[in-house]
Structure formats: C-alpha cells, structure tokens
C-alpha cells in the first residue's frame, strides 16, 4: 500500500506560494539594484559637471555658460534627492517581500512537517499490520503443525 497524503494539494499550493514569493523578492531586489545604479550614474554626472564648472571658471568662460552649468547642477541635485527617495521606497518593498517570503516559508514548513508526521504514522501502522500478518501466519503454521 502506498502513502497518499490527504492534504497534498495544500502542500503543493504552499510550495507554489513560496516560489511566487521568491520571485517577487527577486523582482524587488532587481528594482532596488536598478535604482542604486541610476543613483550612481547621477553622482558620476554631478562629478563631471563640477569638473566642467571648475574648467569654465579657470578659462574665464562666459557667465551664461557658468550659469547653465550651475542650473544643471541644481537639477542633478534634485534628481539625486528624488532617487534617494526612490531607493528608500525600493528598500521598503524589499523588506516587505522578505517578510512575505519568510511567512510563506514558515507556512510551507508547517504543512511539510504535518505531511512527514502523517507519513511516519502511516509507516508505523504498515509495519504493525505487517507484523500482525506475520504473527498470524506463524500462529496458523504452529496450529497446523500441532495437529
């Protein structure tokens, strides 16, 4: 007789939910990494513009050019602050997805443990049934041999 767990579909569902939570966490981490990369690029652009501003000041460039660079630097600073907010939001999403995954992993573990207990109980009952059958066969043989 083969073991069949009555709640196997629930175990499968919990496993699928855990897998889905892993994908969602992976997606959130990917978004966070993209935001961090974008911030890094903004810092690089700011550094380039600061150098351009210094170069323009050293070569006595037109005031309009220096003002354009300063205006663009202000714009980059605003973009950097916005990107920092985006990163905070992305970090928050990653934390939420990690908590969700932890919850799903725990849920799956509970159902797997219940299935394992049920399987062990089934195995013990099977061994007991088998032992009882062997005992009965031995008793019948003894009775036949006694006559």
DAFEN-V988081 format. One record per residue. N is the residue number from 1. RES is the residue in one letter. SS is DSSP state (2 for helix, 1 for strand, 0 for the rest). PSI is psi in whole degrees, 0 to 359 (999 if undefined). Layout:
{{N	RES	SS	PSI} {N	RES	SS	PSI}}
This chain:
{{1	X	0	134} {2	X	0	144} {3	X	0	130} {4	X	0	119} {5	X	0	128} {6	X	0	332} {7	X	0	28} {8	X	2	324} {9	X	2	326} {10	X	2	318} {11	X	2	316} {12	X	2	318} {13	X	2	315} {14	X	2	323} {15	X	2	317} {16	X	2	321} {17	X	2	321} {18	X	2	317} {19	X	2	318} {20	X	2	320} {21	X	2	324} {22	X	2	318} {23	X	2	318} {24	X	2	320} {25	X	2	317} {26	X	2	318} {27	X	2	317} {28	X	2	321} {29	X	2	319} {30	X	2	318} {31	X	2	318} {32	X	2	316} {33	X	2	322} {34	X	2	318} {35	X	2	318} {36	X	2	321} {37	X	2	318} {38	X	2	319} {39	X	2	318} {40	X	2	319} {41	X	2	323} {42	X	2	319} {43	X	2	318} {44	X	2	316} {45	X	2	320} {46	X	2	317} {47	X	2	317} {48	X	2	319} {49	X	2	325} {50	X	2	318} {51	X	2	318} {52	X	2	323} {53	X	2	318} {54	X	2	317} {55	X	2	317} {56	X	2	321} {57	X	2	322} {58	X	2	323} {59	X	0	12} {60	X	0	53} {61	X	0	170} {62	X	0	146} {63	X	2	323} {64	X	2	320} {65	X	2	316} {66	X	2	321} {67	X	2	321} {68	X	2	317} {69	X	2	317} {70	X	2	319} {71	X	2	317} {72	X	2	323} {73	X	2	319} {74	X	2	318} {75	X	2	316} {76	X	2	321} {77	X	2	318} {78	X	2	319} {79	X	2	321} {80	X	2	316} {81	X	2	318} {82	X	2	318} {83	X	2	324} {84	X	2	320} {85	X	2	317} {86	X	2	321} {87	X	2	319} {88	X	2	317} {89	X	2	316} {90	X	2	321} {91	X	2	318} {92	X	2	317} {93	X	2	318} {94	X	2	315} {95	X	2	318} {96	X	2	316} {97	X	2	326} {98	X	2	317} {99	X	2	318} {100	X	2	316} {101	X	2	317} {102	X	2	317} {103	X	2	315} {104	X	2	323} {105	X	2	318} {106	X	2	316} {107	X	2	313} {108	X	2	318} {109	X	2	321} {110	X	2	314} {111	X	2	324} {112	X	2	321} {113	X	2	320} {114	X	2	319} {115	X	2	318} {116	X	2	320} {117	X	2	318} {118	X	2	319} {119	X	2	319} {120	X	2	320} {121	X	2	317} {122	X	2	316} {123	X	2	317} {124	X	2	318} {125	X	2	322} {126	X	2	317} {127	X	2	320} {128	X	2	316} {129	X	2	315} {130	X	2	318} {131	X	2	320} {132	X	2	319} {133	X	2	318} {134	X	2	319} {135	X	2	319} {136	X	2	318} {137	X	2	320} {138	X	2	321} {139	X	2	316} {140	X	2	315} {141	X	2	317} {142	X	2	320} {143	X	2	319} {144	X	2	316} {145	X	2	333} {146	X	2	335} {147	X	0	999}}
